[in-house]
C-alpha cells in the first residue's frame, strides 16, 4: 500500500499512489480502515459492493462511503479489497472480520469523505489521489 498522511489542521488528508484505478480504490479503502481500526487484520467475512456513478471521482467517493457504512453498521473491519472497475461501474469484494474492541481500538473515527481538495490525477507511473477524511 502506497499512501502518506499529509498535514491538515483538523481532518486527515492522504495522498495515495497506485498503478491502476482498481488498485487505487482498493488501497484507499484499506488505508481508511487502517486509520479507523489500526493495523490490518485478516478474516473470513466477505461483502460485495456493486455501484455505478457518473464519473470516476464520484464512483470512488461512493465506494469509500459504502465501505465506511458497512464497517460501521455491520461492525466489520475490512483487511482486503479486490476492486474491478468497468467504465463508471464498480464491483468490489471486501474481506475482513467482526469488530473486536480489544484488537480494533485506538484508531481515529472517520465521519465522512470530503469533496474538499479531492482529486485523482493520472501520471506516468499510475494514479495519484488526494483525499480528505472528516474526523
PyMOL commands that set and color helices and strands:
alter all, ss='L'
color gray80, all
select helices_A, chain A and resi 21-37+56-73
alter helices_A, ss='H'
color red, helices_A
select strands_A, chain A and resi 3-6+12-18+45-52+76-86+89-98+112-123+126-134
alter strands_A, ss='S'
color yellow, strands_A
deselect
rebuild
show_as cartoon
